[in-house]
Amino acid sequence: MHQSKGRWRSALIWVVSGIAILICAQVFGQGGEPALVITSPSFDMGVVWEGDTISHAFEVKNEGKAELKILEVRPG
């Protein structure tokens, strides 16, 4: 059971990292002035047992003056 908890945490870290990298690539590739803000970029899911379902929403805001386009999101 301990290995599955570590795998869940590792998977979540890769997913969040992948999303952040893709969003940043889109933001800086536009040449505009969007300002990406993720209010709480991490989430501690605590103890998770194999077979449990976990859900969490990350709030992503554009606080800049230019349009922020998120064209693709993939897990890392």
Secondary structure, 3 states (H helix, E strand, C coil): CHHHHHHHHHHHHHHHHHHHHHHHHHHHHCCCCCCEEECCCCCCCCCCCCCCCCCCCCCEEECCCCCCCCCCCCCC
